[in-house]
Amino acid sequence: MTDGRSTSENPHGDTVPAVDPDVARMTVGVFRPDDGRLDGAVELLEALGADPVPDPMLAVEPTGAAPREDADVAVLTSTTGVELAAGAGWDPGDAVVAAIGSTTADALRAAGYAVDVVPEEFSSAGLVAALAPGADGRRIEVARSDHGSAELTDGLAAAGAYVHETVLYELVRPEGSGRSAELAAEGDLDVALFTSSLTVEHFLDAAEERGIREAAVEGLNGHDAVVGAIGDPTRETARAAGIPVDVVPDSASFEKLATAAVERAAPSHH
């Protein structure tokens, strides 16, 4: 016997379970920036048999700055940062180049940069652990968004480094965002996929702007609603706001987050 499911492939060629077409499609709020990542997320969710609600909670506004080129160590924390640094013609020279995770490292290599350090744990804490042993007295350049965690810069400074931070871009909430908050307030959002603490904050800001914050949070606390967070910091931000988190993947991957959350929601979805 089978459970009525088949399999399909997501946009990356991975085999994923597909939801029974006879079952009503679950609505899934997806908050990725509308820069190609949102399209990929929508395709993945459709392959999983869900009905995505694309509701970007982040938009990138470049500052025009570029990373310093006189550092001993240069740290990049996102693919967006890599793209902006490369577009500005950044040359790290002899600096040790560190990436926060494999996705950022891949983007660096694709742009023609060598990558020297990728921490075992893809997080600010992981970068501090990887770089701290040799940080004393070194100049470390951290190039990232305006919402980067102080855990990284404070941790490197505590290890004795001279830390300089360059803000490559600002992350803002797009005008008109909040359709997912309306659905949550109505009890019609089955899954919410938060991919950063800022997506949680902007979701709540959009709800507040509509006068439905309390109802939206209550909707995500509903018996059948499933909330996914891409990592522990995002989970803690959601919990602090009264939003329970049901799913955190074992690595910071949107594909794993989406698949796990849809799978979690499927047994109770009608």
Long-range contacts (C-beta under 8 A, 24 or more apart in sequence): 8-47, 8-48, 9-47, 10-43, 10-44, 10-47, 10-48, 10-255, 11-40, 11-43, 11-44, 11-47, 12-44, 12-255, 14-255, 16-44, 16-47, 16-48, 16-259, 17-48, 17-259, 17-263, 18-47, 18-48, 18-49, 19-48, 19-49, 19-50, 19-262, 19-266, 20-49, 21-49, 23-49, 23-269, 23-270, 24-269, 24-270, 25-49, 25-50, 25-51, 26-50, 26-51, 26-190, 26-191, 26-262, 26-265, 26-266, 26-269, 27-51, 27-52, 27-53, 27-183, 27-188, 27-189, 27-190, 27-191, 28-52, 28-53, 28-189, 28-190, 28-191, 28-192, 28-193, 28-258, 28-261, 28-262, 29-53, 29-55, 29-180, 29-183, 29-184, 29-189, 29-191, 29-192, 29-193, 29-203, 30-54, 30-55, 30-193, 30-258, 31-55, 31-56, 31-57, 31-58, 31-180, 31-192, 31-193, 31-194, 31-195, 31-199, 31-202, 31-203, 32-56, 32-58, 32-195, 32-254, 33-58, 33-59, 33-60, 34-59, 34-174, 35-60, 35-80, 37-254, 41-193, 41-254, 41-258, 44-254, 44-255, 44-258, 44-259, 45-258, 45-262, 48-258, 48-259, 48-262, 49-262, 50-191, 50-262, 53-179, 53-180, 53-183, 53-189, 55-177, 55-178, 55-179, 55-180, 55-181, 56-174, 56-177, 57-173, 57-174, 57-177, 57-198, 57-199, 57-202, 57-203, 57-206, 58-171, 58-172, 58-173, 58-174, 58-196, 58-198, 58-199, 58-202, 59-171, 59-172, 59-173, 59-174, 60-145, 60-169, 60-170, 60-171, 61-169, 61-170, 61-171, 61-172, 62-168, 62-169, 63-146, 63-167, 63-168, 63-169, 63-170, 65-166, 65-167, 65-168, 66-90, 66-143, 66-166, 66-168, 67-92, 67-141, 67-143, 67-166, 67-168, 68-141, 68-164, 68-166, 69-93, 69-95, 70-139, 71-95, 71-139, 71-140, 71-141, 71-164, 72-96, 72-138, 72-139, 72-140, 73-97, 73-98, 73-131, 73-135, 73-138, 73-139, 73-140, 73-141, 73-161, 74-98, 74-140, 74-141, 74-143, 75-99, 75-100, 75-127, 75-131, 75-140, 75-141, 75-142, 75-143, 75-144, 75-152, 76-100, 76-104, 76-108, 76-143, 76-144, 77-104, 77-124, 77-127, 77-142, 77-143, 77-144, 77-145, 77-148, 77-152, 78-104, 78-144, 78-145, 79-103, 79-104, 79-107, 80-145, 80-168, 80-169, 81-143, 81-144, 81-145, 81-168, 81-169, 82-107, 82-108, 82-111, 82-113, 83-107, 83-111, 84-168, 84-169, 85-111, 85-143, 85-168, 86-111, 86-112, 86-113, 95-141, 98-127, 98-130, 98-131, 100-124, 100-126, 100-127, 101-252, 122-251, 122-252, 123-231, 123-233, 123-252, 124-148, 124-149, 124-151, 124-152, 124-155, 125-151, 125-155, 127-152, 127-155, 128-152, 128-155, 128-156, 128-159, 131-156, 131-159, 131-161, 132-156, 132-159, 133-159, 135-159, 135-160, 135-161, 136-160, 136-161, 137-161, 137-162, 138-162, 139-164, 140-164, 141-165, 141-166, 142-166, 143-168, 144-168, 145-169, 145-170, 145-171, 146-170, 146-171, 147-171, 147-198, 149-233, 171-198, 173-202, 173-205, 173-206, 177-202, 177-206, 178-203, 178-206, 178-207, 178-209, 178-210, 181-206, 181-207, 181-210, 181-212, 181-213, 181-216, 182-210, 182-212, 182-216, 183-219, 184-215, 184-216, 184-217, 184-219, 184-220, 184-225, 185-210, 185-212, 185-215, 185-216, 185-218, 185-219, 186-219, 187-219, 187-222, 188-219, 189-219, 189-220, 189-225, 190-224, 190-225, 190-226, 190-265, 190-269, 191-225, 191-226, 191-227, 191-228, 191-261, 191-262, 191-265, 192-220, 192-225, 192-226, 192-227, 192-228, 193-228, 193-230, 193-254, 193-257, 193-258, 193-261, 194-227, 194-228, 194-229, 194-230, 194-234, 194-238, 195-230, 195-234, 195-254, 195-257, 196-230, 196-234, 197-233, 197-234, 197-236, 197-237, 199-234, 200-229, 200-234, 200-237, 200-238, 200-241, 200-243, 201-237, 204-241, 217-241, 217-242, 217-243, 220-244, 223-268, 224-265, 224-268, 224-269, 226-261, 226-264, 226-265, 227-261, 228-257, 228-258, 228-260, 228-261, 228-264, 229-257, 230-254, 230-257
